[in-house]
Amino acid sequence: MNFYKYHIFFCLNKRDDGEQCCSDFDAEPIFNYMKKKIKSLNLNGANKVRVNRGGCFDRCYEGPLMVIYPEGIWYRYSKKEDIDEIISKHLLKGGVVERLLA
């Protein structure tokens, strides 16, 4: 049994070599937005949702990315409204946001 219903990892890698990375696309502020939103909706904690920082996912050319386990669903997002849709459709209703699949 999983400790969390959903465990979400955001790539927040910052490359020193100048190559494209998820941090180039405001991944950190959107990560912070999702953490706050999850807490405000009381979705955080055991048997609920956990939002974590991740290192490089080695898919930098597709960024910014997040992955939601246990399903292993990868999403590409670009704005807070994408996060709201992921929360609403995936986390609350168990569906997949097709338009954001990576």
C-alpha positions, 0 to 999 in steps of 0.5 A: 500500500502506498503512503500517498494516494498521489506523489508528485515530482517536479523537475526543478533542475538548474543547468550550469552549462546553459542547456535548456532546463525546466527552471528556464520555464518558471518551474519553481514558482509553479511548483510553489503554487501547486504546494500552496494550492494542495494545502489550501484544499486540504489535500496534503498528507498521508493517504492524500497528496505529496508534492516534491522537488525532483532532480533532472528527469533527463527530458529537458527539451520537453520542460517544464515537467512533472510526474504523478505516481503511482500511475507514472503520468507525465505532464507538461505545464506552462501556467497556474491554470494548467496546475488547477486543471491537473488538480481538478481532473487528475487529483480530485476526479482520477482522470487524465488531462490529455492536453498536458500529457508529456 
